[in-house]
Amino acid sequence: MTEIEINGASPLFSTEGLQFQEFPSDFTKIRYYTLMLISSAPFCIRETNLLEQQVSELVKNGITHGNKNDPRKLLKIWYSFTHEAARLIVEDEGEGFNEIPEWNEFNKHRLEYLQERNNDKLMQYISFRSHGSDEKDGGNALFAALEYWNAGLVFNEKHNAVAAERLFLDQNEELRNFKPWDIDSDRPVLA
């Protein structure tokens, strides 16, 4: 997957079988909220697969970018963590991330220049800045999220809810399917 999808009808938005939590948008409690959510995850998927970091980023984005740290606004989260998969839906009360098409185009060029090892052009695609970005924003969390959530990263049409899923393979199968480099060309393989 190399793009963020926009599809509120995606099966990833189904809340059937998911647990639910609602949190006020308190930036100081992002770590607490994250730990509360992943405490139901089997231990084997918490550490080795960066689950905590990825959940934290989605929670932080909803609180910071979506709800603008307004504690009167709620963050709604549906989630499920098993040995086979991690699923998460995070919905804020904000205006939404409306630059998804621009971000996808930016990321397409970033991946192209990375694969070509064209460092001169790649330098233009280090950080994505949206209209609401500050100097600390750069889109790096979305780059990592798109790679981590291997079964999908989808926004609804309002762009204020994101659904994500990661499928976990057994370690041997994961190693067999892991292809970070095209051996013949010594370049990263893009999915």
C-alpha positions in Angstrom: 0.0 0.0 0.0 1.5 3.3 -1.0 -1.6 5.6 -0.6 -3.9 6.7 2.1 -7.5 5.9 1.0 -10.6 7.9 1.4 -13.6 5.5 1.8 -16.0 5.8 4.7 -17.7 2.6 3.4 -14.5 0.6 3.8 -14.9 -2.6 5.9 -12.2 -1.2 8.2 -14.8 1.3 9.5 -17.0 -1.6 10.7 -17.2 -1.4 14.5 -18.6 -4.9 14.9 -16.6 -6.8 17.5 -14.5 -3.8 18.5 -14.1 -2.3 22.0 -14.9 1.4 22.5 -13.3 4.2 24.5 -14.0 8.0 24.5 -11.4 10.4 25.8 -11.3 14.2 26.3 -8.6 15.9 24.2 -6.0 16.3 26.9 -2.5 16.3 25.3 -0.9 15.4 28.6 -2.7 12.1 28.7 -1.9 10.7 25.3 0.5 8.2 26.7 -2.0 7.1 29.3 -4.8 6.7 26.7 -2.4 4.7 24.5 -1.4 2.4 27.3 -5.0 1.9 28.3 -5.9 0.9 24.8 -3.0 -1.5 24.2 -3.3 -3.1 27.6 -5.7 -5.5 26.0 -3.2 -6.5 23.3 -1.3 -9.8 23.5 2.2 -9.1 24.7 3.8 -10.6 21.6 2.4 -7.9 19.3 3.1 -4.9 21.7 6.9 -4.8 21.6 8.1 -6.3 18.3 5.7 -4.5 16.0 5.8 -1.0 17.3 2.1 -1.1 18.1 2.3 1.3 21.0 4.0 4.0 18.9 1.6 3.7 16.1 -1.5 3.8 18.3 0.0 6.8 20.1 0.5 8.7 16.8 -3.1 8.2 15.8 -4.4 9.3 19.2 -2.0 12.3 19.2 -3.0 13.4 15.7 -6.7 13.2 16.7 -6.2 15.3 19.8 -3.6 17.8 18.4 -4.6 18.3 14.8 -8.3 17.3 14.9 -9.5 18.6 18.2 -6.8 21.3 18.6 -6.2 20.2 22.2 -9.7 21.4 23.2 -10.6 19.2 26.2 -14.3 19.9 25.5 -13.9 17.9 22.3 -13.9 14.1 22.5 -11.8 11.5 20.8 -13.7 8.3 20.0 -11.7 5.1 19.5 -12.9 1.6 18.5 -10.2 -1.1 18.8 -9.3 -4.7 18.8 -6.0 -6.4 19.3 -5.4 -10.1 18.8 -2.5 -12.4 17.9 -3.6 -12.1 14.2 -4.5 -8.4 13.8 -4.6 -5.0 15.3 -7.6 -2.8 14.3 -8.3 0.8 15.2 -10.7 3.5 14.3 -10.0 7.0 15.7 -12.5 9.8 15.2 -12.1 13.4 16.3 -14.5 16.4 16.2 -12.3 18.5 13.9 -12.5 19.7 10.4 -10.5 16.7 9.0 -7.2 16.2 7.2 -8.3 17.7 3.9 -4.9 17.5 2.2 -4.9 13.7 1.7 -4.7 13.8 -2.1 -1.8 16.3 -1.9 -0.1 14.1 0.7 -0.5 11.0 -1.5 1.0 12.8 -4.4 3.9 14.1 -2.2 4.5 10.5 -0.9 4.4 9.1 -4.4 7.3 11.4 -5.4 9.1 10.8 -2.2 9.1 7.0 -2.8 10.0 7.4 -6.4 13.1 9.5 -5.6 14.0 7.3 -2.7 13.9 4.2 -5.0 15.9 6.0 -7.7 18.4 7.2 -5.0 17.9 10.7 -6.5 19.0 12.6 -3.4 18.8 16.0 -5.0 15.1 15.6 -5.8 14.4 13.7 -2.6 15.5 16.7 -0.6 12.4 18.5 -1.8 10.2 15.7 -0.3 11.6 15.4 3.2 8.6 16.9 5.1 5.0 17.4 4.0 3.5 20.7 5.2 -0.2 21.2 5.1 -2.0 24.5 5.4 -2.4 23.9 9.2 1.2 22.7 9.8 3.5 24.3 12.2 7.3 24.0 12.2 7.1 20.7 14.1 4.9 18.9 11.5 6.5 17.0 8.7 4.2 14.1 7.8 6.7 11.6 9.1 4.1 9.9 11.3 2.0 9.3 8.2 4.9 7.8 6.2 5.5 5.3 9.1 1.8 4.6 9.5 1.3 3.8 5.9 4.0 1.2 6.1 3.0 -0.2 9.5 -0.8 -0.6 9.0 -0.3 -3.2 6.3 -4.0 -4.1 5.8 -5.1 -0.5 5.3 -5.1 3.1 6.4 -8.4 4.7 5.4 -10.0 8.0 6.2 -13.8 8.8 6.0 -15.1 11.4 3.5 -15.1 14.1 6.2 -11.4 13.2 6.8 -11.9 13.3 10.6 -11.8 9.6 11.2 -9.1 7.1 10.3 -9.4 3.3 10.3 -6.3 1.2 10.3 -5.5 -2.5 10.5 -2.3 -4.5 10.8 -2.2 -8.2 10.1 0.5 -10.1 12.0 2.1 -13.1 10.4 4.1 -15.7 12.3 7.7 -14.8 12.4 8.9 -17.3 9.8 6.3 -16.3 7.3 7.0 -12.6 8.0 10.7 -13.2 7.3 9.9 -15.1 4.1 7.7 -12.2 2.8 10.0 -9.4 4.0 11.6 -7.8 0.9 13.1 -4.4 1.8 15.6 -4.5 -1.1 15.4 -5.8 -4.6 18.5 -8.1 -4.5 19.2 -7.6 -8.2 19.1 -3.9 -8.2 20.1 -3.1 -4.6 17.1 -0.7 -4.3 14.1 -0.7 -2.0 11.1 -2.6 -3.2 7.9 -0.5 -3.2 4.6 -2.3 -2.6 
